[in-house]
Amino acid sequence: MTRRNRYDLEADDQARAEAVAAAEAILGGELGIIEGARVLSSLASRLVGNWATDPEFQVFGALDTETDHLPVGKVRELWDPAALAEKDATVQRIEAESRAEVEEACRRLIARYRGV
């Protein structure tokens, strides 16, 4: 068993704080569903190892994987406006379809990590 040092524990705390902040931003409408799922998916390896084995991170990881071709966040600045308009309809549809599941996973994630 590998001993964890103070820096590992601080990094874990930071990852949990980032996850809670991202989940709260999704619930507050400050971060889009897909963009937020990408943020949370990127934190999975630091928090749970394999996202596919964790109920909450399964939601975020699956959505991230299914939508990795769609422009959200800062990358939108690099896209052609006409192409962006085409993809926006898809983004809106997917976000509407997955909103309830992602928001529930966010609530469970906040409950899990807020008190830690």
N, C-alpha and C positions, 0 to 999 in steps of 0.2 A: 504494500500500500504506500502510495506516495504522500509524503507529508506536505501539507499546504502551508505556505508561509503567509506572513502579514500582507504581502503584496497581492498574492492570489486571492485572499479573502477580501481585500479592498476592491480588486477587479470584479469579483463576484457581486459585491454590494453595488458597484457602479452599473453593472449590467442589469441588475434587478431594478435599480432606479430608472435607468433608460427605458426598460420595458414598461414600467408603470407609467412613465411620462408619455410614451408613445400610445399606450392603450387609452390613457385619459385624453390625449389629443384626438384620437379617433372618435371617442365617445362625445367629445366636445365639438366635433365638426371642424377642428383646426387642421386635421390631417385626413386626407382621403382614405377610403377603405383599402384600395390597392396599395397606395404608397405606404400606408401604415402597416399593412401586412408584410411588405418588403422590409421595413425597418425591424419589425418583430421577428421575422424569419431570419434576418441577419444576426440577431442576438441569440438564436436558439442554441447554437453550438456552445456558447459560453454558459448557458443556463441549464440546458437539459441534454446536451450531447447530440442526440439524434432526434430531430423534430418529428420524424414519422412515428415515434413511440410515445409522444406526449399529446394528450387530447387537445389542449389549447394550441400548441404550436403546429399540430397537424392542420388546423384551420388556416393559420397564417402561411405555413410552408406550401400547402397545396394551392392556395390562391396566388402566391408569389410565382410558383412554377407555371401555373396555368396562364398567367398574364404577363410573363416576363418580356413579351414582345410589344407590350403597350406602353405608350409614353405617359408617364406621370412624374410629377415633381420637377426638378430642375432640368431634366433631360428634354422637357417640352420646348425649352428655348432653342434647341438645336434642330427641331423638326420644321419641315416646310409647312406653312399654314394650311395648305389644301390637304396634305396628307394627315395633318393633325386633326383637322375637322372630321375626316373619315373615321379616325380611331376614337375620337371623343364619344361618338355614339356607342361604340362597343364598351368603352370604359364606363359610361353611365349605366348601361344595361347590366354589366357584370357587377358593378357596385350596388345597384338596386337589388339584384338577386341575392347577393351575399351579405348584405348589410346586417340582417338579424343574426346570422350565425357568427359573423365577425364581432359584432357588438357583445354578444353573449360570451364569446371567448375572451374578449377584453375585460369584461366584468370579473370573470373567473380568474384571469391572470392578475388583475389588481388585487383581488382578495388573497391570492396566494402570496404575492410578493410585498404588499404594502406593509405588513406587520413584521417583516423580516429585517 
